[in-house]
Amino acid sequence: METDRSSMTAAGVDGDSGVRTDGIADEEDRLQTLKGAAFLTTVASAGMVAGFGSTLALAKKKSPEWFSKGAAAAPESGASLALRALGWGSLFAWCGVGLLSVAVWKALGVHSLAEFRQKMQSFFPAIPKSPEAAAGSEPLDWDSIFRSKSPGSARD
């Protein structure tokens, strides 16, 4: 069966490409959301680690004799201290990230994530897409990476 390509209208072609554009835009939005979630998770994790460390340092500064005697002489168990430090660290991390996010959001005067992305793209230069950069995006061939580079190798 042959299709008659001359009977195709411009509206049909445009409608088809419009669907693809919407699909690509939805995928880009989903990717942007995932990148944002990964960033916030990383920042929150770093804040939790910093909070945990600062809580332990503060506890050691308040009573260094308990740290020099060891866990057996401490009035509270190590697990209790760790949970308390984790709680405070988590609280500080969430509050810090939230406060930083609200401050940046208000300072830029944006009202949506799309507007925020446009503002950031206007502040920072675009990353050029050169052929050299595109060459680095090819999938790796692990066999060629681990293969010996000597010409007399028996593994080739």
Disulfide bonds with the S-S distance in Angstrom:
none
